[in-house]
Each structure stands twice: as C-alpha cells, then as structure tokens.
Amino acid sequence: MEPHVPTARTEKAIAWARQHLGTESYASRCLAFVEDAYERPNELELFGGDFAAESAELYAARENAAAAARRMQAARFGDGTAAATG
C-alpha cells in the first residue's frame, strides 16, 4: 500500500470524518460516509450510490473491469500508460 500523501482535500475529508465518528446516520452505509467526507468539506459532488454495488452498477464496473485493471497497473508501475488506457 502506498503511503498517504496529504492534500487539502484529503485532510478536509479526514477532519470531517473524525468529527462524524460515532454518528448512527451512516449505519451500514460506509460508502455514503466516505463520499460525504470528501464532498461536504470540499464543496464538490461525487456521483455514485450509497452502496458499493449501486455505484458499481452506475459506472458499469463489470463492463469496464479490464480498462480499470490496466489503469491500476499503469498507476502502480508508473509506466505512463494510465492516461492512454481510458
């Protein structure tokens, strides 16, 4: 796993998440919690569902699995092909 590299957005997300630890409004909705942690303090909108399966369906994850794997491999090995793989 790569080490955490702080950015303004990630630091805001972490701070928001820490402030909301223990809240019961996200029970069994982990993805929604993480999404809100990034969206709310950073004033941006991520498009996806409240559950991983819902987001996977929205983004046609099954149909795009090969392209995603290529992007992940390119990012991991730094071979410069990440942008070219779609």
ABEGO torsion letter per residue (X at the ends): XBBBBBBAAAAAAAAAAAAABGBAAABGBAAAAAAAAAAAAAGBBBBEBABAAAAAAAAGAAAAAAAAAAAAAAAAAGAGAAAAAX
